[in-house]
Each structure stands twice: as C-alpha cells, then as structure tokens.
C-alpha cells in the first residue's frame, strides 16, 4: 500500500490514507464526515452537495464497501450518504 495522506475539509487535519468518520448528532440524525483518498484511472471524484464527503469512485472503505460507479453514493458502516452527483 502506498503511503499517502488526505486532509478533511471540516477539521483541516491530515490523516493516513483511510476512511475517517466523525459522528455528530445534528437535527436528530447522524451527520458523517468522511475523509477518503485514492486514485482511479479517470481520477473521477465524488463530492456531496455539502462537501462533507470527498472520495474517488472505486475507493474501498475500511468496511470493504465500495464507492459506487455512478458517483452518487458513499457507504459507511453507519449510513448511506447521498451525493450531489458529478456536474
């Protein structure tokens, strides 16, 4: 595995190249911050409308789930995060 880091948009901290989940109770539901880094052949990115989740299509999270090819969902152990799609 290559040594790489990513910077989460919310806390600006640099983390190892893996999934970083921050859970926060807001409006009676869990809000997730995911920091994922990787490289795909076409370097396509997935970003939610709120820019809380950024990932490469095809990245595998720690729970072995995969960012879907249509670029609309990033799945964690806790929740499915619907992304805004690619423009």
C-alpha positions, -999 to 999 in steps of 0.1 A, spaced: 0 0 0 13 34 -9 19 59 19 -4 88 14 -25 113 34 -57 132 30 -70 164 46 -105 165 59 -124 196 48 -141 201 82 -112 198 107 -83 205 83 -63 177 99 -42 153 79 -50 116 83 -35 84 70 -49 71 37 -81 55 50 -116 64 60 -120 89 88 -155 91 102 -166 118 126 -201 113 140 -221 143 152 -257 145 163 -274 172 145 -312 177 139 -319 143 154 -298 124 129 -262 114 124 -241 136 102 -209 120 89 -176 134 78 -156 110 56 -121 116 45 -110 92 18 -81 94 -6 -71 73 -36 -65 74 -73 -87 59 -100 -79 56 -137 -100 86 -147 -94 104 -114 -132 109 -110 -143 124 -77 -175 121 -57 -185 151 -35 -217 157 -16 -236 189 -20 -224 199 14 -188 189 6 -186 167 37 -177 137 17 -150 135 -10 -139 102 -24 -126 86 -56 -150 63 -74 -139 28 -68 -123 35 -34 -129 8 -8 -137 19 27 -125 2 59 -156 -19 60 -148 -32 24 -177 -13 8 -171 4 -25 -179 39 -37 -204 32 -65 -195 37 -101 -224 62 -107 -208 85 -82 -240 90 -62 -234 71 -30 -207 67 -5 -214 40 21 -201 37 56 -210 13 84 -235 38 97 -253 55 69 -257 59 32 -247 94 22 -264 107 -9 -240 128 -31 -249 156 -53 -235 138 -84 -210 149 -109 -215 181 -129 
